[in-house]
């Protein structure tokens, strides 16, 4: 068994889901999602035993392109995040009815296939193909099954598509230039390429434009809030829980090892952009009246901190960033699921129109409270481990970075607890709030269990990712 198994399962699953018809599509998609997750666990077991799970075959002779998939601890961690969240996202959607559901669920699996390929690809052109493929399904998911006015939704989704596509084209140009220098797209060859400091600067910048838009970092974030708001909640979960991690992962995997001189020279600039995102996202979140937009700007603040940690070029920064990527993936999916559960009952996302849910659904209130506490990095939660490690890495660069980055905890606690108070407490809404269903409750319980288990015992993930991150850091420091 090698890593191609995961991609085959997801691709076959997308086709099987589509041809199963609207009635069976959700269940078939869930089955293949669970199968992909189980296969990821098997791959992890084989990796830990030292078995070969990589796949590399010549694909195109001129230019020389390989169908090369590589699984180390870092890519396996991101693969596990992807395949763990996908069935949870699918299962949580069972409370909604979607027109042409066979296409809807098939697109979810196809998007998961593309994202998994992005995390596994070790040939630059193959990586670029998977990167772009992931954009197609989310475009249609948001456009066809999104919320609100059709014209506004179309504008938001088209803006997102153009932004991300334009940024990716700069990355493609960088790969073509690197091929001219290295004669290969394989990452193992690209990191050995002898590039001048000027060449590294332009390569670094080309990659940065693609990643900054996808993550997103300010000032490249303008597409985010509208798309998160207008997309169906499943689409928002896929975007925030997994897709933006493609950009953060790629910073560590591709950008920094290929252009380390530029990364070191402009370290303070890019850490500053990340910190600016933390402060900006938190302040704007304070003013939001729509629950999904508040969560969108909260996500912007958190990913800004993750990016800042990545650009510290330290082992603690890398490790904290990856831990926080995984933790953020679970917590943000849980928060958006709660927003969707409330919308199913109240048919509104306006915070001022909610309230009094605690008296009608204490179970949901308790689970939402745990997710809010995880989001603000309460000790014993997974998010605390990631944020603390990132802030520690920032303090190694400059103590003021750590102090400013720490505002995400203070401001986050303020706007998240204030939001919780308005949504769950206060006067009871005139509409009756039905208690959580079994599938809603199970989805939330699974997410909360992950957040607290790894918050108390993060060692398995740290042991998995550390050797890979040490290897990448060695590549980054090869010019010292």
N, C-alpha and C positions, 0 to 999 in steps of 0.2 A: 504493500500500500504506500503510495506517495501522495504529494500534495495535489496532483491533478484530480484525485478522487473527489475532493471537495468541490472543485469547479465543475466536474462532470455531474455530480449530484444536483448542484444548484441550477445548472443549465437544463438538464433533463427535467428537473422539477418545474422550471418555468414553462417548458413545453407541455408537460403533463397537466399542469394546472390550467393552462389555457384550453386544452382539449378535453378537460374533464367536465366543462360546462359550468354555468353560474351557480348551480346548487351545490356542487361538490368542491368548487374551487377553493374556498377557505380551508376546508379540512385537508385537501391534497397539499396545499401550500404549507400548512402547518406540519404535515407529515414529513415533507422533504426538508423543511427548516430544522426539525428535530433530528432528522437523519444526518444533515450536514453538521450539526453541533456534536452529535455522537461521534462522527468521523473525525472531527477536530480533536476530541478527547483522545481518540485512538492514535492520531498522529502525534499528539503531545507525549503519549506513553512511549511510542516508538522513538521519538526524539530523545527522551530521557534515558532510554536504554542504549542510545548511541547508534541506532539503526539509520541507514540512509533514506531520507524521505524527499530529497530534492529531485527535480526533473529538469533535464537540459537536453535539447535536441536541435540540430540545425534546422532552421525554418526557411529562410531565404538566403540564397548564396550571394547575390549582389543587389543592394548592400548586404553585408554579412550580419544577419539577424538570427538570433536564437530564440526558440520558445523555451525560455529559461525561468524556472520558478525555484526560489530558494527560501527555505524555512529555517530561521534561527530563532532564538528566544524572543526577540523583538517582534518579528513578523507573526510568530505563533500567538503571542499575546494579543495582537491586533486581530488576528483571525478568530481567536476565541471570543473576543469582544463582539465581532461581527456576527458570528454564528450563534452566540448566546442571545444577543438582543433580537435577532430576526424572528425566531419563533415567539418570543414574548410580545413583540410588536404585532405580529400576525394574530396571535391569540387575543390580544387586548382589543383588536378591531372587530371581534365577533359581535359586539354590541351595536354595531352600525350596519346599515344596509347600503350596498353600493350597486349602482346600475352597471351592468356589464362587469360583474365581479370577477369573472374568469380573466379578463385582461388586467384588472386592477391587481390581483394577487400574483399573476404571472410577471407583471412589471416589478413587483417587490422582490421576487426571487431573482429576476434578471439583474436588478440593481445590486443585490447582495453578491451575485456572481461577479459582477464588475468590480465591486469594492474589494472582495476577497482577492481577486486577481491583482489589483493595485498593491495590496499589502505583500503579495508573494513574488511579484515579477522582479527579476534581477537583470533583465535586458531593458535598456532605456526605451527603445521603441515599443516593446511589448507593454511596458509600464505605462507609456503614454496612451496606448490604445485602450487599455483597461480604464485609465483615468478618464478619458473622454466618453467611453461607453457608459460609465456610471451616471453621466449627465443626462442621457436620453430618457431613461425611465422616470427619473424624478421630474423632468420637464413635463411629461404627459400626466403623471400622477397629480402634480400641482395644478396643471391647466384644466384637466377634465373633471377631476373630483374635488377641486378646491372649494373654498368658502367665499361668500360675499358676492359682490357685483362682478359679473363675468368680464366686463371691460377692464375694471381695476385689476382683477386677478391676472388677466392676460398681460397687462403692462408690467406687473411685478415679476411674472415668470419669464417674460421675454427679456427684461432687463437682467435678471439673474443669469439666463442662458448666454446672453451676449457678453456680460462681464466675465464669466468663468471661461467661456470659449476664447475670448480675446487674450486673457491672461495665460491660458494654456498654450497659445500659439507662440508666445515668447519662449516658453519652456521647450517647445519643439525645435525652434531655431537654435536654442542652446545645445540640444542633443545633436543636431545636425553638425554644428561646429565642432563639438567634442568628437564626433565620429571621424571628422576630417583629421583630427589630431591623433586619435587613438587607434583608428581602423576597426573599432568595435563599439557596440552599444552596451556590452556587459559592464555592470557596475564595478566588478573586480578590475577591469582594465581602465575604466574611466578615472578611478581614484588614483591610479598610478601615472596618469598623464601629466607631463611636465608643462604646466601652464604658468605664464608670467603673472605678476600681481595685477596687471591691467586686464588680462584675459579672465582671471578669476573674478575680478570685480563685475565684469559684464555678464559672466555666466551666473554668478551669485544673484545679480539683480534680475536676470531673466527668470530664474527659478522663484525668486521672491515674489514677483508679480503674480505668478500662478498660484503660489501658496497663500499669499496675503489675501487674495480674493476668496479663495475656498474656505479659509479658516473661520471667519474673516478677521483681519486686523484693520484698525482705522488707519487711513481714511478710505479704505477699500470695502467698507462694511455696508454701504448704503442700500444694497439689495436685500440685506438679511431680514430685518424686522418685518417688512411687508410680505416677503415670501413665507416666513414662518407663520405669519398671521393668516395669509390667504390659502396656504396649502392645507389639505386635510391633515388631521393630527397624525395619522400614520406617516405621511410625507414629512411632517415636521420632526417626528421622532427619528426617521431615517437620516434626515439632514443633520440634526443636532447631535444625535447619539452616535452616528457612525461616519457619515460622509465628511464632516469637517475634520475628523481625525485623520483623514487621508492627507490633508495639508500639513498638519502637525507632525505626523509620522514621517512625511517626505522631507521635512526640514532636517530631521535627524538622519534619515537614511540616505538621502541624495544630496541635498544642498550643502550641508556642512562638510562632509568628507571630500566632495569634489572641489569646493572652493574655500578651503580653510583660511587662506591668507586674508581674503576679503571679510570672512566672518570675524576674524580677530581684529582687523583694523576698524571695522564699523560696528563692533559689538555693542557699544554704548548706544548707538543710534537705534538699533533694532530692539534692544532691551527697553529703551525709552518708548518706542512705539507700543510694545506690549503693555507696559505700565500705563501709558496713556489710555489704552483700551480698557484697562481695569477701572480707571477713574471715570472715564467718559461713560462706559456701559452702566456703571453703578449709579451715576448721577441721573442719567436719562431714565433708568429703570424706576427711580423714585417718582417720576412724574407720570408714569403710565397708568391709564385707566382700563386698558384691555389686558386681560390676564395673560394671553399668549404673547403679546408684545412685551409685557413685563418680563416674562420668562426668556424671551428672545434676547433682550438687552442684558439680563443676568448672565446668559450664556456667553455673550460677547465679552463681559468682564472676566469670566472664568478662563476663557480660551486665551485672552490677552496675557493672563498670568502664566499659563502653560507655555505660550510662545516665548515669553521673557525668560522662563527657566531653561528652555532649549538653547537660547542664544547666549547663556552664560558660558557654554563650552566646558562645563565641569561634569563629572560623573554624577554628582548629586543633582545637578540641573537636569540632565538627561533622565535620570531615574525618577525624579519627582514629576517631570513632565509626563512620562509614560504612565506612571501610577495615576496621575490626575486625569489623563485622557480616559483611562478605563473607568475611574470613579465617576467622572463627569458624564460619560456615556450612559451609565446606569441611572444616575440621579436625574438627569434631564429628561430621559424617557419616562421615568416615574412621575415627574412633575407635569409633563405635558399630558400624560394619561389621566391624572387627576383633573386637569383642566377640561379634558374631553368628557370625563364622567359627569362633571358639573354641567357641561353644555348639553349633554343628553337629557338632563332633567329640567334645567332652567331655560335652555335655548338662548343663552346669552353668554358672552365672554366679558361683559362690562362688570368690573369689580363692584361698583356701587349698587348694582342690581342683585347682588348675592347677599348672603348673610344667614345666620341661624341654622347652618347645616349641622352643627355639632349636636343640637337637640334632636335632630331627626336621623342622623347617621353618625353615631359615635365611632363606629369602626373606621369609616373613611377619614374622619377627623383625626383619629390617632395615627393612621398610616400617613396622612398628609403631613402631620406634625413631624414625624420621623424623617420624612423626605426633606422637609424644610431645614431641619437641624443638620441633616447630612449635607445639604447644599451650602450651609454657612460654616461647614467644616468643624462641627462639634467633635471634640476628642472621643475616640472609640468608633468613629465613622471612617470609611475608606477615604473620603475627601480630605479629612484632616491629615492623613498620612501623606497624601500627594501635595497638599498646599504647604504643609510644614517643611517638607523636603525642598520644594521649589523656593520658598522664602529663605531657607538656610543657604541654598546655592546663591541666591541674589545677595545675601549678606557677605558672601565670600568675595563678590565683585565690588560692591559698594553698599554700605549699610543703609544709605538713603533709598536705594532700590527696594530693599526689603521692607523698609518703613512704608514707602508709598504703595508697594505691592500688597502690603498687609491691610490697606484700606478696603480691599475686596471683602475681607472678613467683617470689618466694622460696618461698612455701608450695606453689605449683603445682609447682615443680621437685621439691620434696621428696616430695609424695604421688604425683605421676605417675611419678617414677623408682622410688620404692618399689614402686608397683603393677607397673611393668614388670619389676622384679626378681623379684617373686613369681610373675608370670604366665608369663614367658618363660624365666627362668633356674632355677636350683635343680635339685632331683631330678625325674627324668622321671616323668610320670603313668603309671599302669599301662595306660591306654588308648593305643592307637596314634594318633598325630596325623598325618592325611594332609596332604600338602602342598597349598598353595593351588591352586584350579582356575584355569582361564584367565579366566573372567569375574570371579572374586574379585580376582585379581591385576591385571587391567586396570582395574577400578574404583578400586583403591587407587593404582595408578600415575598415573591421570588426576588424582586428588585431590592427590597429592604434587607432580605437575608444576605444577599451578596454584599451590600454596603456595610453591614455590621460585621459579617464574618471576616472580610478582608481588612476592615478597620481595626479589628482586634488581632488578626493574624495575617499580615501582608507578606510574610516570608516566602510562601510558594511563588508569588508573582515576582518578588524582588530577586529570588534565586534564578528564576527563568530568564529575566531580561538583563540582569547585570553583566554576564559574560559578553553578550552581543553589544551592549553599550560600551563596555571597556574596549572592545575591538574597534568600534567606530571612533571612540575618543583617541585611540592610538593613531588612526588614519588622520584625524583632525590635527594631531600634534606632530605629524611626520616631518614638518619643516623646522621644528625647534632644534 
